[in-house]
Amino acid sequence: MTTRLVALLLAFGSLASSAWAAHVAPRRPSDIVTLVPSGAPCPLPVAGDVVFDVRILADGTRAPFSLSHGNVLVVTGVEYTSKTRSESVAATLFYGNTALGDSFITVGEGHSFGTDSIVFRDTSVPNLVVKTPLCFETADGFLPTLPFSAVVHGFLVRDR
């Protein structure tokens, strides 16, 4: 009897742990987001940084974006384009309300186009979960930071 009870408890325990480890994914197509910066600096600004505060809607129009209470943004990808004075440009995603450091860093290699050297980088992000404004900056080792464009891809889910 005791052996059966222990086996039953272990079985229920394994079911409960697998429910907590469920796959996170968007529930509706409208949960998928594409974000771009408006050019506004982050809440805790760093020289040359911007906040992703504009959502590109399914019809191509733009709308202001901020996380609603109880939701998180799961970032799945980032792409950016930048001029560079060196051979590469590092791009950083970071939380906009803290000085705790970088969340995701990627480096793109420069390509020469006539007199300009341009970096285009498109990379997946391993499900970075964000509850704060999301900020972005680039660096090529020189100041001032050169102009860039950036796009973040992800989806919204309820915070557990």
N, C-alpha and C positions, 0 to 999 in steps of 0.2 A: 504494500500500500504506500509506504513512504517513498519507494523508488518511483512509482507511478506519479505521485504528487510532485516530486522533484523534476521528473521528465516533463510533466505538464507545465510547470512554472518556467522551465528553461525554454520550452517551445513558445510560450506566450512572450517571454522576454526577448527572444530572437525576432518575433513578429513586431514587437514594439520598437526595437532598435532599427529594423529595416524601414519602418514608417517614418522615423525621424530622419533617416538618411535618404529620403525620397529625392528624386531628381528635380531640380529647380528649372522651370521653363515658363515662358509666357503662357497665360491662359487664353488670351484673345489676341488677334492680330493687332489691335489697337494698343496692346501692351509693349509692342516693339517700338523702340525709339531711335531716331537719328538726331544727334545734337551737334550744334556748331556754336562758337562763341560770337557774341555781339561786338566784342572788342572791349567790354567792361573788365576792369581788373578784378582779381579775386577778393573776397572779403578780408583776408590777411595778405595784402599784396606783396609780391616779390617782383623785382624789376622785369618787365616784359611778359608777365603772366596774364592769362585771361581765364574767365569762367565760362563753362558751357551753359549758357542760359537761353538758348533759342532751340526750339524743336522744329524739325522739318516734318510737316504733316504728309499724309499719304497723297494728297493732291498737289504737293509741291509748295504750298504756302508755308509761311513761318509763323510761329506763335511763341510768346515768352514761355520759358520752362523753369520750374522749380519743383522739387520733390514735395508731394503732398504728405501730410502727416500719416504715418503708418505704412508708407511705401519705401522701398529701397530700389536703387538702380543697380542692375547687374550689368557691368560693362563687359562686352564680348569682343570688341575690336576698336582699334584707333587707326586713323590714317592722317598723314600730314604731308604738306609740301612746304619747303623752305629754301630760300637762297642760302648759300654758304660761302665762307671765305677759306674753308679748310676742306678736308676730304670727307667729312661726315658731320652729321647733326644728331645730337642726342635730344630726345623728346621725353618729357616727364609728365605723367598724370599724378596729381596729388590732391589730398583733401583740402578744401578751401577754408575750413574753419579751424585749422590747427597748424602748428609749426612742428608737428611730430615727424615730418620727413616724407619722402617720396613713396608712392604706392606702386608705380609701374614705370619702368624706364625701357626705352627701345632706341636703337641707333640705326640711322639710315645712311647709306653711302651716297656721296655726291656724284653727279654725272654732269659732264661739261656740255653746254649748249652754246656754242659761240663764245662770247665773253663771259657768260654767266655759268655758275656751277649751281645746279639744282638738286635737291634731295626730295624724293618721293618715297614714303614708307607706308605700307599697309600691313598691319600685323594683328594677329588675334591676341586677346587678353584672356588670361585664364580665370574668367568669372570673378572679377574684382567687384565686391559689393560695397556700395556707397550710400551713406545716409546723409551726407553733407553736400554742399556745393562741390562740384568737381572742377578742378583747375588744370591748366596745361601751360607748359613753357618749353622753349627750345634753347639749345646752346650749341655753338660751334667753336667755342674757345676764345671768342673775341667779343668785345663790347663796342657799340650797343648791339642788342639782339636784332637780327634781320627780320623783316616781315615774314609771316608764315600764315598758312591756313590749316585748319584741323577739323576733323569730324570724329565723333564718338558714336559707336553702335552698341546697343544693348537692349534691355527690356526692364519693365517695371513689375515688381511683385510685392505682395504684402509682406511686411516684416513679421517674423515669427516671434 
